[in-house]
């Protein structure tokens, strides 16, 4: 349930994919293969599909946004064939430590929300499998039903998130995401407590390409003091104030 906007608690925003579960689950690999097959299904050759997949991901943040803009693809069909067909139940599982982490957040002062670039069914499915769905007050997701929907790291997405949660002061936002660009944008927008979840050395698929996760920044990136964690448990020391004291 969305709290009324008079709620002045801070919000702890969690990215979902590759943040609430490890990239070692290889869900990005399975997702990348499905998206590739989707491009091929549009009549593109293997090579062309691969190039365009990367191009759209780089240009628009999500391959799907290029597909809807240039190929008249139905986002709900894409969702069914890509995210919806992932055998998530055999790839990720309930993590009691993460559930305890979420339970230990002091809800009298902090609200917990999801902030994902996936569509709602996938986000809820992941949270349900992980045993976290009931501990999240709301989820801000990419709304595939809206033409030209926005996503991270576009500033509009963060503004929309705050509006949806009824929060006006960005300094009251805590945010953790495995994508550094997403974190950097939050920081630029004045989000108060930004953390990069970085599983250095683990393979991840982005835009259809396998890449080892690293903590390198893009050339010219501003040094912005974002904290790096390698496990969610580290949040207890980075954000000690959000947890209940025993
Ligand atoms: Mg992520």
Boltz pocket constraint, residues with backbone or C-beta under 6 A from the ligand:
constraints:
  - pocket:
      binder: B
      contacts: [[A, 15], [A, 16], [A, 17], [A, 18], [A, 19], [A, 177], [A, 178], [A, 179]]
      max_distance: 6.0
